[in-house]
């Protein structure tokens, strides 16, 4: 009986790991958040996964968004391919 009551309020390792990204981003509803927090208080392995996830997120945020430089040859290669397909698959 006591274990069933605990399971109602504390998430399992599997549930915690499935929701860890949402937890780290602050996107969980209060009840789910409480279940995850309850599990993290008891599980050293899931806390280690959370630390690793947070470090990864911080690293990615530090990198920032990088857009690749435009490649001027892309448009030409697309036009060449379209023309080749239109002409029956023959390349110029």
N, CA, C and O atoms as a MOPAC input file, in Angstrom:
PM7 MOZYME 1SCF
protein

 N      0.82800 1    -1.19800 1     0.00000 1
 C      0.00000 1     0.00000 1     0.00000 1
 C      0.87300 1     1.26400 1     0.00000 1
 O      0.60300 1     2.21300 1    -0.73600 1
 N      1.91800 1     1.26200 1     0.83100 1
 C      2.78400 1     2.43600 1     0.92700 1
 C      3.50800 1     2.70300 1    -0.39100 1
 O      3.65000 1     3.86000 1    -0.78700 1
 N      3.96700 1     1.65200 1    -1.07800 1
 C      4.66400 1     1.80100 1    -2.35900 1
 C      3.71600 1     2.33900 1    -3.42600 1
 O      4.11400 1     3.18300 1    -4.22900 1
 N      2.48600 1     1.87300 1    -3.45000 1
 C      1.50600 1     2.37000 1    -4.42300 1
 C      1.25500 1     3.85600 1    -4.20900 1
 O      1.12900 1     4.60800 1    -5.17500 1
 N      1.18200 1     4.27900 1    -2.97300 1
 C      0.97300 1     5.69300 1    -2.66800 1
 C      2.18600 1     6.50800 1    -3.11400 1
 O      2.04200 1     7.60000 1    -3.66500 1
 N      3.37300 1     5.97100 1    -2.87300 1
 C      4.59400 1     6.66000 1    -3.29200 1
 C      4.65100 1     6.77900 1    -4.81200 1
 O      5.02500 1     7.83200 1    -5.32800 1
 N      4.28900 1     5.72900 1    -5.53600 1
 C      4.30800 1     5.75600 1    -7.00500 1
 C      3.37000 1     6.80700 1    -7.56700 1
 O      3.60000 1     7.32500 1    -8.66000 1
 N      2.33700 1     7.12200 1    -6.84800 1
 C      1.39100 1     8.13700 1    -7.30100 1
 C      2.00900 1     9.53100 1    -7.27200 1
 O      1.63200 1    10.39900 1    -8.05900 1
 N      2.95800 1     9.74100 1    -6.36200 1
 C      3.53600 1    11.06600 1    -6.17400 1
 C      4.96200 1    11.21000 1    -6.69700 1
 O      5.47100 1    12.32500 1    -6.80700 1
 N      5.60900 1    10.09000 1    -7.01900 1
 C      7.00000 1    10.11700 1    -7.45400 1
 C      7.12200 1     9.37400 1    -8.78200 1
 O      6.61200 1     8.26200 1    -8.92400 1
 N      7.78100 1     9.97600 1    -9.73000 1
 C      7.96200 1     9.36900 1   -11.05100 1
 C      8.99000 1     8.24000 1   -10.99100 1
 O      9.81600 1     8.18300 1   -10.08000 1
 N      8.92400 1     7.35800 1   -11.96200 1
 C      9.92500 1     6.29700 1   -12.12000 1
 C     11.12700 1     6.86600 1   -12.88100 1
 O     11.08300 1     7.99200 1   -13.37700 1
 N     12.20700 1     6.06900 1   -12.96800 1
 C     13.37000 1     6.49200 1   -13.76300 1
 C     12.96600 1     6.70400 1   -15.22500 1
 O     13.36300 1     7.68900 1   -15.84600 1
 N     12.17700 1     5.77600 1   -15.76600 1
 C     11.77400 1     5.87200 1   -17.17500 1
 C     10.95500 1     7.13800 1   -17.42000 1
 O     11.20100 1     7.86400 1   -18.38300 1
 N      9.99100 1     7.39800 1   -16.55600 1
 C      9.16100 1     8.60400 1   -16.71500 1
 C     10.01700 1     9.85600 1   -16.55300 1
 O      9.86200 1    10.82000 1   -17.30200 1
 N     10.90700 1     9.83800 1   -15.58900 1
 C     11.77500 1    10.99600 1   -15.35600 1
 C     12.63400 1    11.28000 1   -16.57800 1
 O     12.73300 1    12.42500 1   -17.02000 1
 N     13.25000 1    10.25000 1   -17.12000 1
 C     14.12400 1    10.47300 1   -18.27800 1
 C     13.34100 1    10.90900 1   -19.50400 1
 O     13.85500 1    11.66500 1   -20.32800 1
 N     12.09700 1    10.44000 1   -19.63900 1
 C     11.26200 1    10.88700 1   -20.75800 1
 C     10.89000 1    12.36200 1   -20.63800 1
 O     10.71500 1    13.04600 1   -21.64600 1
 N     10.77200 1    12.84600 1   -19.41700 1
 C     10.32900 1    14.22200 1   -19.19200 1
 C     11.46200 1    15.16800 1   -18.79600 1
 O     11.22000 1    16.34900 1   -18.54600 1
 N     12.68000 1    14.66900 1   -18.73600 1
 C     13.78700 1    15.47200 1   -18.21600 1
 C     14.06300 1    16.71900 1   -19.04300 1
 O     14.36500 1    17.77100 1   -18.48100 1
 N     13.96800 1    16.62800 1   -20.33900 1
 C     14.19800 1    17.80200 1   -21.18500 1
 C     13.14300 1    18.87800 1   -20.90800 1
 O     13.46600 1    20.05600 1   -20.75900 1
 N     11.88200 1    18.45200 1   -20.84200 1
 C     10.81400 1    19.40900 1   -20.53000 1
 C     11.00900 1    19.99700 1   -19.13300 1
 O     10.76500 1    21.18300 1   -18.91100 1
 N     11.45000 1    19.15800 1   -18.19700 1
 C     11.71000 1    19.64600 1   -16.83800 1
 C     12.81400 1    20.70300 1   -16.85700 1
 O     12.66600 1    21.76800 1   -16.25800 1
 N     13.91100 1    20.41000 1   -17.54100 1
 C     15.05000 1    21.33900 1   -17.59600 1
 C     14.67000 1    22.66000 1   -18.24200 1
 O     15.21200 1    23.70800 1   -17.89200 1
 N     13.73600 1    22.60800 1   -19.18300 1
 C     13.30200 1    23.82800 1   -19.87700 1
 C     12.14400 1    24.52600 1   -19.15600 1
 O     11.67200 1    25.57000 1   -19.60800 1
 N     11.68400 1    23.95400 1   -18.03500 1
 C     10.59300 1    24.56600 1   -17.26400 1
 C      9.24600 1    24.46100 1   -17.94600 1
 O      8.39600 1    25.33600 1   -17.77800 1
 N      9.03700 1    23.39600 1   -18.71900 1
 C      7.81700 1    23.26300 1   -19.51200 1
 C      6.82400 1    22.23800 1   -18.96600 1
 O      5.85500 1    21.90100 1   -19.64700 1
 N      7.04600 1    21.73800 1   -17.75000 1
 C      6.13000 1    20.74000 1   -17.19900 1
 C      5.00200 1    21.39100 1   -16.41600 1
 O      5.16700 1    22.46000 1   -15.82800 1
 N      3.86200 1    20.73000 1   -16.41900 1
 C      2.75100 1    21.16200 1   -15.57300 1
 C      3.13700 1    20.88000 1   -14.12600 1
 O      3.97400 1    20.01500 1   -13.86900 1
 N      2.54000 1    21.59800 1   -13.17900 1
 C      2.94700 1    21.46000 1   -11.76800 1
 C      2.94600 1    20.02900 1   -11.23000 1
 O      3.87700 1    19.64600 1   -10.52100 1
 N      1.94100 1    19.24500 1   -11.54500 1
 C      1.87000 1    17.87800 1   -10.99900 1
 C      3.02400 1    17.02300 1   -11.52700 1
 O      3.66900 1    16.31000 1   -10.75900 1
 N      3.28000 1    17.09100 1   -12.82100 1
 C      4.38100 1    16.32000 1   -13.40800 1
 C      5.71500 1    16.80900 1   -12.85300 1
 O      6.60900 1    16.00800 1   -12.58200 1
 N      5.84700 1    18.10900 1   -12.68600 1
 C      7.08300 1    18.67100 1   -12.13600 1
 C      7.33800 1    18.14100 1   -10.73300 1
 O      8.46700 1    17.77500 1   -10.40800 1
 N      6.30900 1    18.09600 1    -9.90300 1
 C      6.45600 1    17.57700 1    -8.53800 1
 C      6.88800 1    16.11700 1    -8.55100 1
 O      7.72600 1    15.70900 1    -7.74700 1
 N      6.31500 1    15.32100 1    -9.46900 1
 C      6.68400 1    13.90700 1    -9.57000 1
 C      8.16200 1    13.76000 1    -9.94500 1
 O      8.86600 1    12.90700 1    -9.40400 1
 N      8.61700 1    14.59000 1   -10.86600 1
 C     10.00600 1    14.52300 1   -11.30700 1
 C     10.93200 1    14.97300 1   -10.17800 1
 O     11.94700 1    14.32800 1    -9.91600 1
 N     10.59200 1    16.05900 1    -9.52000 1
 C     11.40700 1    16.55300 1    -8.40100 1
 C     11.50100 1    15.47900 1    -7.31600 1
 O     12.57700 1    15.23400 1    -6.77100 1
 N     10.37800 1    14.84400 1    -7.00600 1
 C     10.38200 1    13.77400 1    -6.00600 1
 C     11.33100 1    12.65700 1    -6.39400 1
 O     12.05300 1    12.13100 1    -5.54800 1
 N     11.33400 1    12.29600 1    -7.65600 1
 C     12.23200 1    11.24000 1    -8.11500 1
 C     13.68500 1    11.69700 1    -8.06200 1
 O     14.55300 1    10.94700 1    -7.61400 1
 N     13.95500 1    12.90700 1    -8.51000 1
 C     15.32700 1    13.41200 1    -8.51700 1
 C     15.92000 1    13.48900 1    -7.11200 1
 O     17.12700 1    13.32200 1    -6.93700 1
 N     15.08700 1    13.73900 1    -6.12500 1
 C     15.56500 1    13.77600 1    -4.74500 1
 C     16.08700 1    12.41700 1    -4.29200 1
 O     16.95200 1    12.33900 1    -3.42000 1
 N     15.56400 1    11.35200 1    -4.88300 1
 C     15.91600 1    10.00100 1    -4.45600 1
 C     16.90100 1     9.29300 1    -5.39500 1
 O     17.53000 1     8.31800 1    -4.98300 1
 N     17.05200 1     9.75300 1    -6.64300 1
 C     17.80200 1     8.98200 1    -7.63600 1
 C     19.04800 1     9.71600 1    -8.11000 1
 O     18.96800 1    10.71100 1    -8.83100 1
 N     20.19700 1     9.20700 1    -7.69200 1
 C     21.48000 1     9.82300 1    -8.04100 1
 C     21.74200 1     9.74000 1    -9.54800 1
 O     22.27700 1    10.68000 1   -10.13600 1
 N     21.36800 1     8.62400 1   -10.17300 1
 C     21.62400 1     8.46100 1   -11.62100 1
 C     20.83500 1     9.47200 1   -12.44600 1
 O     21.37400 1    10.06400 1   -13.38100 1
 N     19.57700 1     9.67300 1   -12.11300 1
 C     18.76900 1    10.64000 1   -12.87100 1
 C     19.24500 1    12.06500 1   -12.62600 1
 O     19.15200 1    12.90800 1   -13.51900 1
 N     19.75800 1    12.34800 1   -11.42400 1
 C     20.33400 1    13.67400 1   -11.17300 1
 C     21.56700 1    13.88200 1   -12.04400 1
 O     21.79500 1    14.98500 1   -12.54200 1
 N     22.36700 1    12.82700 1   -12.23200 1
 C     23.55500 1    12.92700 1   -13.08800 1
 C     23.14300 1    13.17100 1   -14.53700 1
 O     23.77700 1    13.96400 1   -15.23300 1
 N     22.09000 1    12.49900 1   -14.99600 1
 C     21.59300 1    12.71500 1   -16.35800 1
 C     21.11200 1    14.15500 1   -16.50300 1
 O     21.36200 1    14.79600 1   -17.52400 1
 N     20.42100 1    14.66600 1   -15.48100 1
 C     19.94100 1    16.05100 1   -15.52200 1
 C     21.11600 1    17.03000 1   -15.58500 1
 O     21.07900 1    17.99000 1   -16.35400 1
 N     22.15100 1    16.79500 1   -14.78600 1
 C     23.33100 1    17.68600 1   -14.84000 1
 C     23.95500 1    17.68000 1   -16.22800 1
 O     24.32900 1    18.72900 1   -16.75300 1
 N     24.06600 1    16.50600 1   -16.81300 1
 C     24.63300 1    16.38500 1   -18.16000 1
 C     23.75900 1    17.10400 1   -19.18200 1
 O     24.27200 1    17.80200 1   -20.05600 1
 N     22.45200 1    16.93600 1   -19.07700 1
 C     21.52500 1    17.59700 1   -19.99200 1
 C     21.63200 1    19.11100 1   -19.87700 1
 O     21.66900 1    19.81600 1   -20.88500 1
 N     21.68000 1    19.60600 1   -18.64700 1
 C     21.79800 1    21.06000 1   -18.44300 1
 C     23.11600 1    21.59100 1   -19.00400 1
 O     23.15100 1    22.68200 1   -19.57400 1
 N     24.19900 1    20.82900 1   -18.84600 1
 C     25.48800 1    21.25100 1   -19.39400 1
 C     25.43700 1    21.28500 1   -20.91900 1
 O     25.99400 1    22.18700 1   -21.54400 1
 N     24.77300 1    20.30800 1   -21.50900 1
 C     24.62800 1    20.26800 1   -22.96800 1
 C     23.81800 1    21.45800 1   -23.45800 1
 O     24.19600 1    22.11100 1   -24.43100 1
 N     22.71000 1    21.74100 1   -22.79100 1
 C     21.86800 1    22.88500 1   -23.16300 1
 C     22.65300 1    24.18200 1   -23.04800 1
 O     22.58300 1    25.03600 1   -23.93200 1
 N     23.40500 1    24.33000 1   -21.95400 1
 C     24.20500 1    25.55100 1   -21.76500 1
 C     25.26000 1    25.67500 1   -22.86300 1
 O     25.49400 1    26.76900 1   -23.37800 1
 N     25.89200 1    24.56800 1   -23.22000 1
 C     26.89500 1    24.59600 1   -24.28500 1
 C     26.30300 1    24.98300 1   -25.61800 1
 O     26.88200 1    25.77500 1   -26.36200 1
 N     25.14000 1    24.41900 1   -25.92100 1
 C     24.47600 1    24.76300 1   -27.18700 1
 C     24.04700 1    26.21900 1   -27.21300 1
 O     24.14800 1    26.88500 1   -28.24300 1
 N     23.56600 1    26.71200 1   -26.07700 1
 C     23.17900 1    28.12600 1   -26.01500 1
 C     24.38900 1    29.04300 1   -26.15600 1
 O     24.28400 1    30.13000 1   -26.72500 1
 N     25.53100 1    28.61000 1   -25.64300 1
 C     26.74900 1    29.41600 1   -25.76200 1
 C     27.21400 1    29.49800 1   -27.20300 1
 O     27.72200 1    30.53100 1   -27.63900 1
 N     27.04300 1    28.41400 1   -27.94000 1
 C     27.41600 1    28.41500 1   -29.35500 1
 C     26.54600 1    29.39500 1   -30.12100 1
 O     27.02300 1    30.11500 1   -30.99900 1
 N     25.28900 1    29.41300 1   -29.78600 1
 C     24.35800 1    30.28600 1   -30.48300 1
 C     23.95100 1    29.70300 1   -31.82000 1
 O     24.35000 1    28.59800 1   -32.18800 1
 N     23.16800 1    30.45000 1   -32.51800 1
 C     22.69700 1    30.00100 1   -33.82600 1
 C     23.66100 1    30.49500 1   -34.89500 1
 O     24.02300 1    31.67100 1   -34.93600 1
 N     24.05900 1    29.58700 1   -35.74000 1
 C     24.96400 1    29.93400 1   -36.82600 1
 C     24.30100 1    29.54000 1   -38.13400 1
 O     24.00600 1    28.36600 1   -38.35900 1
 N     24.06600 1    30.51600 1   -38.99200 1
 C     23.50800 1    30.24100 1   -40.30800 1
 C     24.66400 1    30.04300 1   -41.28700 1
 O     25.62000 1    30.81800 1   -41.29600 1
 N     24.57000 1    29.01300 1   -42.09900 1
 C     25.65000 1    28.79500 1   -43.07400 1
 C     25.68200 1    29.92200 1   -44.10300 1
 O     24.66200 1    30.53300 1   -44.42100 1
 N     26.88000 1    30.17400 1   -44.61000 1
 C     27.02500 1    31.18500 1   -45.65700 1
 C     26.31200 1    30.71100 1   -46.91500 1
 O     26.34800 1    29.52300 1   -47.23400 1
 N     25.66900 1    31.61700 1   -47.62800 1
 C     24.97300 1    31.20900 1   -48.85200 1
 C     25.95600 1    30.67600 1   -49.89200 1
 O     27.06700 1    31.18900 1   -50.02900 1
 N     25.54200 1    29.65900 1   -50.61200 1
 C     26.37200 1    29.05700 1   -51.65800 1
 C     25.81700 1    29.49900 1   -53.01000 1
 O     24.73100 1    29.06700 1   -53.39600 1
 N     26.52900 1    30.33700 1   -53.72400 1
 C     26.01100 1    30.86600 1   -54.98700 1
 C     25.84600 1    29.80500 1   -56.07100 1
 O     25.13600 1    30.03900 1   -57.04900 1
 N     26.47800 1    28.65700 1   -55.92200 1
 C     26.37400 1    27.62200 1   -56.95700 1
 C     25.10100 1    26.79000 1   -56.83300 1
 O     24.77100 1    26.03400 1   -57.74700 1
 N     24.39000 1    26.91400 1   -55.73200 1
 C     23.19600 1    26.09100 1   -55.52500 1
 C     22.13500 1    26.40700 1   -56.57300 1
 O     21.58200 1    25.48900 1   -57.17900 1
 N     21.84400 1    27.66800 1   -56.79400 1
 C     20.80500 1    28.04200 1   -57.76200 1
 C     21.16200 1    27.52100 1   -59.15400 1
 O     20.30100 1    26.99000 1   -59.85600 1
 N     22.41400 1    27.66800 1   -59.55400 1
 C     22.82700 1    27.18800 1   -60.87700 1
 C     22.66000 1    25.68300 1   -61.00200 1
 O     22.19400 1    25.19000 1   -62.02900 1
 N     23.03900 1    24.95000 1   -59.95900 1
 C     22.92900 1    23.48900 1   -60.03600 1
 C     21.46700 1    23.04400 1   -60.06900 1
 O     21.14200 1    22.04500 1   -60.71100 1
 N     20.59000 1    23.76800 1   -59.39100 1
 C     19.15600 1    23.43400 1   -59.41700 1
 C     18.58900 1    23.68900 1   -60.80700 1
 O     17.84900 1    22.86000 1   -61.33700 1
 N     18.92800 1    24.81500 1   -61.39300 1
 C     18.44200 1    25.14300 1   -62.73800 1
 C     18.94200 1    24.11500 1   -63.74800 1
 O     18.18600 1    23.68400 1   -64.61900 1
 N     20.19800 1    23.72300 1   -63.64000 1
 C     20.76200 1    22.71300 1   -64.54000 1
 C     20.01900 1    21.39300 1   -64.40200 1
 O     19.71200 1    20.74600 1   -65.40300 1
 N     19.73200 1    20.99600 1   -63.18700 1
 C     19.02100 1    19.73500 1   -62.95700 1
 C     17.59700 1    19.78200 1   -63.48900 1
 O     17.12500 1    18.81400 1   -64.08400 1
 N     16.91000 1    20.89700 1   -63.28100 1
 C     15.53500 1    21.04700 1   -63.79200 1
 C     15.54500 1    20.96700 1   -65.31200 1
 O     14.72700 1    20.26400 1   -65.90500 1
 N     16.46300 1    21.68000 1   -65.94000 1
 C     16.55500 1    21.65800 1   -67.40500 1
 C     16.85200 1    20.25500 1   -67.91900 1
 O     16.28700 1    19.83100 1   -68.92700 1
 N     17.73100 1    19.53600 1   -67.23700 1
 C     18.08300 1    18.18900 1   -67.64900 1
 C     16.86700 1    17.25500 1   -67.54200 1
 O     16.63700 1    16.44000 1   -68.43500 1
 N     16.10700 1    17.36600 1   -66.48100 1
 C     14.92300 1    16.52500 1   -66.30700 1
 C     13.85400 1    16.88300 1   -67.33200 1
 O     13.15800 1    16.00500 1   -67.84000 1
 N     13.72300 1    18.16400 1   -67.63300 1
 C     12.73800 1    18.61600 1   -68.60700 1
 C     13.10500 1    18.11600 1   -70.00700 1
 O     12.22200 1    17.80200 1   -70.80600 1
 N     14.39400 1    18.04100 1   -70.30200 1
 C     14.87600 1    17.62100 1   -71.62100 1
 C     15.01700 1    16.10100 1   -71.73400 1
 O     15.66000 1    15.59900 1   -72.65600 1
 N     14.42500 1    15.38700 1   -70.81000 1
 C     14.44800 1    13.92100 1   -70.89500 1
 C     15.64100 1    13.28900 1   -70.22400 1
 O     16.06700 1    12.20200 1   -70.61500 1
 N     16.19500 1    13.95300 1   -69.21100 1
 C     17.28400 1    13.35700 1   -68.47100 1
 C     18.64700 1    13.53400 1   -69.08500 1
 O     19.61100 1    12.90600 1   -68.64600 1
 N     18.74600 1    14.36700 1   -70.08100 1
 C     20.05700 1    14.60100 1   -70.70200 1
 C     20.72500 1    15.78300 1   -70.05400 1
 O     20.11200 1    16.83800 1   -69.89400 1
 N     21.96400 1    15.62200 1   -69.68500 1
 C     22.73100 1    16.72600 1   -69.09100 1
 C     23.27800 1    17.59800 1   -70.19300 1
 O     23.51000 1    17.11400 1   -71.30100 1
 N     23.49500 1    18.89900 1   -69.91500 1
 C     24.06900 1    19.78300 1   -70.94200 1
 C     25.49600 1    19.46500 1   -71.23200 1
 O     26.11600 1    20.11800 1   -72.07000 1

